[in-house]
Amino acid sequence: MIPRAFVVLTTLLFSISAISTSFAFPNDPEFLKRQEAEDTSSRTSGGFGAVNPLPPPGPPRFAGLKLVHDRAHPWKPLRNGDERGPCPGMNTLASHGYISRDGVASPSQMVTAVQEGFNMENKFAIFVTYLAHLMNGNLVTDLLSIGGKTRKTGPDPPPPAHAGGFNVHGTFEGDAGMTRADAFFGDNHSFNETLFQKFVDFSNQYGDGYYNGTVAGELRFQRLQDSIATNPQFSFKNVRYFTGYGESVFPINFFVDGRRTDRKLDMASARSFFKDMRFPPDFHRAPKPTSNEGIAEIFLLHPFLPGGNVDGKVNNFMVDPTSADFTKPCVLYADIVNTVQGLYPNPTGVLRRNLIKNLGFLYSSLSSAIGAQCDEVFPYGQL
C-alpha cells in the first residue's frame, strides 16, 4: 500500500501557468493582452536584465468549474519562432494565451496559468513549475521555455547550466512518454502519431474507447516495456519516475471536461490536446483544485521499480536502489538539489540570490505537497 502522502508527488509532469505578473487583475482579458505584448516586446527587443523573482502566486479567488475555452482565450495557430515542447498541457495553455503565445514565461506566470486553465492545486503547481525552472530555466532573467532553447529567455547562464527549456532530456522530460518518443531516437518533443495510435488502441481495448484509470495503468506499463526493449539508454528513475506516472493520470484529471463525472477522456478530446494543442470546444476546467488523483491505482496495476538499461544494451534493465520512489520522496528532493548543484557549481551575485529564492519556493511547496517534512538543505546559503 502506497501512503497517499508520498503518492501525491507524482503528477510532476504537466501543467503550468499564467500571463500576469500582477494578481490584482488575473481574469481581465485586456490586462492579459497588454501584459503579453509587453512581455514579448521586452524579449524581442533584447532588453534583458537581471530580475528579482516574484514569489509564486497563491490560490486564485475562484477555484470552481469554469469555461476556459472562452472569448478571452481563443486558440491561435503557431507563428514562426513560437516554442512548444513535450508537455501537451503547457502547449495548450500557450496556444490559448494563458501564457505568452511564444511559449516563454516566468514561473510565477506559469503557476497562475495552470491554475486558471486547468484548476491545478496551488502547491502542486508551484512544485512542478519550479522543478522545471531550476533545471531548465534562466535563473537570472526568470524566464523558462516550454519547448527548446531560445534567445527569448535571455543570455545563457554560465555553463554547465543551459536554460534549455522543457525539451532538455533527463531533467524534466524523460523516456517512455505516451505520445512523444524517447530522446535516443532523435525527437523527444514532437507529437508522434504512431504512439498516439497505441494510446487509441489501448483505450479501445481496456476502456471501451475512452482513456481511463485502467487504460492508464496498462499503457504506462507497456510503454515501459517498449523502451526497455528498444532504447539502450532507457532510464526511468528519480524525477522521471514521478513525472512518468504523473503523465499517465494527467489526462484524466485535467483533459476531461469538468462537467463530466465519469473520469473518461474521449479520443477526439485527447487528439485536440496532444496533437493540436487546443482546448476542445466549450471546454470547462476541473470543478475543484486537482493534483494527482488516481496515481496509486495506476501504479498498483503493474508496480514497477525505478531503474534503467545498463551497459548500453536493450533488454538489460536493472533496478536502481538509490533512486527515489513513492516510499522515498525525500530522496527525490535530494536528487533535485544535487542536479541543481551540478548545473550551478559556483554561482555568485544575482544568480546565487535567485537560486536561493527558487530553491526555497520549491522546498515550501514540496513539504506541503507530500505531507512529510524533508530536511531542507541550503547549498548556496541563505539570504
GIMO-V358756 format. One line per field, one symbol per residue. ss: DSSP state (@ for helix, = for strand, . for the rest). phi: phi as a letter, one per 30 degrees, with the letter a starting at -180 (. if undefined). psi: psi as a letter, one per 20 degrees, with the letter a starting at -180 (. if undefined). Layout:
ss: ???
phi: ???
psi: ???
This chain:
ss: ...@@@@@@@@.................@@@@@@@@@@@@@@@@......................=...@@@..............@@@@@@@@........==.@@@@@@@@@@@@.=.@@@@@@@@@@@@@@@.=....===.....@@@...............=...=.........@@@.......@@@@@@@@@@@@@@@..==.@@@@@@@@@@@@@@@@@@....==..@@@@@@@@@@@@@@@@..........==@@@@@@@@.........=.....=....@@@@@@@.....===.......===.........@@@@@@@@@@@@@@@.....@@@@@@@@@@@@@@@@@@@@@@.............
phi: .cddeddddddedccabcccdccdbdcddddddddddddddddddiddadcddddddddddcbceadcdcddbddbddcejdcbbdcdddeddddcidbeddibaddddddedddddbiddeddddddddeddddbccdddibbcdbcdaddcjeddddddbhdiddddjccdadiddbbddeecjbcbdecddddddededdddcbhjbcbddeedddedddddededbcdcebbahededddddedcedddbcdedddcchbcddddddeddcdhbddeidcdedaebbbejdddddddbebddladbiibdhbdbdcddddbdcbddddeddddddddddbdbdbheddeddeddddddddddeddcibcdddcbdcibd
psi: ppphhhhihikhgfradaipiqjhlhjohhggggggggggghghijlqrppopqqqqaqrhplapqpimahimqqqrqrpiqpqbiohghgghgijjhrpiijprqhhhgggghgghilpqghgggghghggghhjroigilqppicapqiiiaqqrpqjqhliahipqjfgqarkqhjqrqhhjhojiqpohghhhgggghhggijkjqoahggggghgghhghghhiioijppnrcghgghghghhighghiippiiqjilppqhghghggggilppqpkpprqiqpqekpigghggihmppqqbrqrkkqrklppqoiiqqaiimhhhgghggghgghhhmhmqrcgggghggghhgggghhggggijqoqppqmhjaq.
